[in-house]
Amino acid sequence: MKFFILRIMRRIRRVREAIYSRKRFLVYSIDLKITDGSSCSAKVPIEFHINEPEAFTILRARGGEYEIDERIAAEIDRQLMEGEVCVSGWVQGELAYYVWIQFKQRLLTRKTTLPIPAGTAFIYRGFTRADFRGKHIHPAALNFTCRWLADRGYQRALVDHQVGNSVSQSGILRAGMQPAAEYVVIRMLWLRWAIPDAALLRLASNA
């Protein structure tokens, strides 16, 4: 009986969220000009590659392991054409991790874009494969990405996560990034849009 009630409650929650939902996201920032160059080490030997073709082949063919559906997989070519960069992490030849970087605008939702000022990069959609979690790969990847950006003249990096995702929060803080702003994503039936707070708008305008 208890299991049946829990199933009904979950269904009701899904229906309610399909009609209306409001989700908060935190944005973190790091000044690449004043980082000390220290490294966050993963608990396993890992290599990071930039725009590795094999990574895209795996993400398209085995999307379920990486929480990628057909729609997201179909976006990869567009992302690359628009100048986005994918950092992939490899452990003994296995794709353990990936994260994307946007340079021109951050797509908060399909209907809401946030301009990214010159010298700033926005890191997003970081994902660690289930069997590699708990090995500090995410903060190591963020640290690698920030060094890579700094070497190319970028002064600031931003990254976000949904409120309540304590694993992402822990990894981001471990990498030395600090809370700087937030935004809310609202869904009403088939419509989704985002509302940035004043701090995020200032970051976007490079104020």
C-alpha angles and dihedrals in degrees: 000000000000091000091050092052091049090052091051091049092050091051091049090050092050091050091048092049090049088058099040136353137162119200128182123216127195122217121209128197138199128189104228092195094066103035112124095226093245118154131230106216124213118225090242131049106267136176123206122211133187119231092342108188092213090059091058091048090053094045091053096044100039102028094145091068090054101039092251119141126194093270093054092044090053090056096061096087091048092049092053093045090053091054101259119149129220120208112201127192121212129197114189091333095313122119100238102164146010137184133177132223126207122197108176105037137352113231101218089174133344088269099040127062128178118207114234113216122229112278093028129100128192117217115203148159097033112179134182118198112247097248092053099050122119092038098101092248094139097058090042089053092048090050091050091047093050092050090048091051093046091052088057095052102263115147103194139028127197130194133177142199137179116266109260095036095116093171093059091043092053093050094047093050091046088056090058099254119139133209110266111157145342144215137200126228114208123196122193113175105305095344123095128178138159133230115204119205123237093265092056092048089053091051090050092051091045089235 
